Amino acid sequence: MPVDKMSMHRKGYEFAQLLFGLGRLGRLAPGARVLSVGAGHEAPLYWLANRVGLVVATDMYEPSWRDAWAGEGDERVLARPSDYAPFPYPRTRWFS
């Protein structure tokens, strides 16, 4: 496998497809609700909170697993999700 393909991370592609697809399907609406399973503290969740009525995020937020999952399921996001937000979002639309 070429080195450039090995260094690619799938998440950028997955996020782009997710957000593009939701837009094409007309699902980005104030009354929409999003459930994200295995959410970690990914940036698209905060982006979605600006475009839908509610985002519910869940993951296996176990402190002892933090190293195994490269910090993607950091349990501190439960108490302070805004610490992980890459941009402002309406906090009344977020629940984890």
PESUL-V101126 format. One line per field, one symbol per residue. phi: phi as a letter, one per 30 degrees, with the letter a starting at -180 (. if undefined). psi: psi as a letter, one per 20 degrees, with the letter a starting at -180 (. if undefined). A space follows every 50 residues. Layout:
BEGIN
phi->???
psi->???
END
This chain:
BEGIN
phi->.dedddddcddedddddedddddddiccbeddbccccidhbdeedddded bbdabccbacdcedceddchidcddddddbdddcddadadddcbbb
psi->pqghhhiqphgggggggghgghghikinqhiqpppopkhclqhhghghhi irhppppqrmmohiighhkkjhloiihghmhhhipirqqoiijpp.
END
